[in-house]
């Protein structure tokens, strides 16, 4: 068996670093993403950067630029709507099953995640907010006991983080996200499957409506730079 040319973890780190720049708005739709500049900024060789950028292109975060190279892709309202519609169903299922199977664990471990999320909001760091949000939702997936939920949503995780960045940048009250999370956790901790599912669906649907509204306020996409 041949030795791997590069450590997978390094590619993952580069991928996340570029995604963080996009999610935080430091790389906007239409901005060029240049392999050599990324490699230099991160202090790595071009090979893991090339692989990371290809992954982001395949996941719809980057697009081929006119001529050559890559640019940050605009967000497409239709894709966002479809993705969140799917998430609403699966997140609702996860919350219901979490309430039915692991209410005690939710009550014991969940409050720390809520507090961490509120601290992330207070920090003003979009990167920390997105990471905290992701950890909360992954916690619900784990509590659900359904081993297929997390992998099903993981296939869309990168694009979800991209969208979340736009939501947080445009949302004047990011703390409201954690008020919603707290209500979901309370229902799960109380063993209220119906309530937990309804609140989880409402949470995802509200995020979808906000983002799609932002996109359709223009031309249906977050516009790329000229």
C-alpha positions, 0 to 999 in steps of 0.5 A, a space after each residue: 500500500 502506497 504512503 499517502 502524499 499528504 496528511 488528511 488532517 492537514 487538508 481538513 485544516 486548510 479547508 476549515 481555514 478557508 471556510 472560516 474566512 468565507 463564513 466570517 465575510 473576509 472573503 466575499 462572493 466573487 473574491 478570488 481564492 489564489 492557491 499560492 496566497 492561501 499556502 503562504 498565509 497558512 504556512 503550508 505547501 500548495 498540495 494540501 491547499 489544492 486538495 482543500 480548494 477542490 473539495 470546497 469547489 465540489 461542495 459548491 462553496 467555490 466556483 471556477 473563475 472566468 479564465 482560470 482559478 477559483 472565486 467564492 461562489 454566490 449563495 443560491 436561494 433555491 439550494 439554501 431553501 432545499 437544504 434547510 427543508 431537508 434539515 428541518 425534517 432531520 433535525 426535528 427527528 433528532 430532537 424528538 428521538 433525543 427527548 425520548 431516549 436521552 432526556 437525562 443526558 441532555 439535562 446534564 450536558 446540554 446547559 454547558 453548550 448553551 453557555 458556550 454558545 452565549 459566550 461565543 456570541 459575546 465574543 463577536 467572533 463569527 468563527 466561534 459562533 458557528 463552531 458553537 452552533 455546530 457543536 449544539 446540533 451535533 450534540 442533538 444528533 448524538 442524543 438521538 441514538 440514530 446513527 444515520 442522522 449525523 452522516 446524512 447532515 454531514 454531507 451538507 455541513 460545509 455549505 451549511 457553515 457557509 450559509 450560517 456565516 451569512 445569517 450571522 453577518 446579517 442577523 442583528 440579534 445572534 443571541 436569539 439563536 441561543 434562546 431558540 437552542 435553549 428552548 429546544 434543550 428544555 423540551 428535550 430535557 423534559 422528555 417532550 418529544 412533540 415539543 422538541 421536534 416542533 421547536 427544532 423544525 421552527 428553528 431551522 425554518 426560521 433560519 431558512 426564511 431569514 436567509 432566503 429573504 436576504 437572498 431574494 432581496 436582491 436577485 436570488 443570490 448574494 451578488 458576486 463582485 464585478 
